[in-house]
Amino acid sequence: MKNFIRVMKALSDPNRVTILKMLQHRVMCVCEIQAALGLAQPTVSKHLQILANAGLVASEKEGLWVNYRLADGGRSPYAATLLGNLRHWLQQDPEVERLLGELPKIQREDICKRPPTESRLRSNSRSPIAAI
């Protein structure tokens, strides 16, 4: 029963359902999901953790990125069944349609560029104390 409850709780949040709908169409990294949903990075990461714990998504590291995709459902028959059914649900939902239309414009190469952080800038410049 615990696995069933875990899957149902994971699907109880609209943002998590939306993430699954996007992942039906392509593999995405956190920054792409963040850009699509307009959520903070820690929030997206927490949603992905909940979905992964329920056996709904899987991840794989590729260079700098962690790619998220739909799980194959092997960990949970409940997850497998719901992922299969979700493919046919919410196709006419206006928010889902809008996001799926935006997906081609969301490319990690454009949005995942990291500006230098203050700490990296400081480590690359000479310390004022070292100059004394």
C-alpha positions, 0 to 999 in steps of 0.5 A: 500500500505504501508504494500506491500512496507514494505514487498518488501523493506525487501526482497530487501536485499540479506542477509535478503532473505538468513535469510528467507531461513535459517529460513525455515529449523530451528529456529535460534538465532542471534548468529547462523545467525551471524555465518552463514552469517559472519556479525556483531551482530548489522547488523544481529539484524537490518536485523531481525528487518526489517523482523519482521516489515514487518511481515516476522519473529517472535521471542520468548525469551527462557532463554538466547536466542531469537529464530527467526522463519518465521512468520505465515503471519497473519499480512500481506497477502503480507508477507504470499504470499511471504513466501509461494512462497519463499519456492520454490524459490532459491533452486538451488542458490549456496550460499543458497545451501552452507549455508543450508549445513552448518546449521547442523554444526552451533549450539548455544551451540558451538558459543553463549558462552559469554567470560567474558567481561572486565566489568564483570571481574572488578566487580568480582575482588577487586578494587585497590582503595578498597585495599588501 
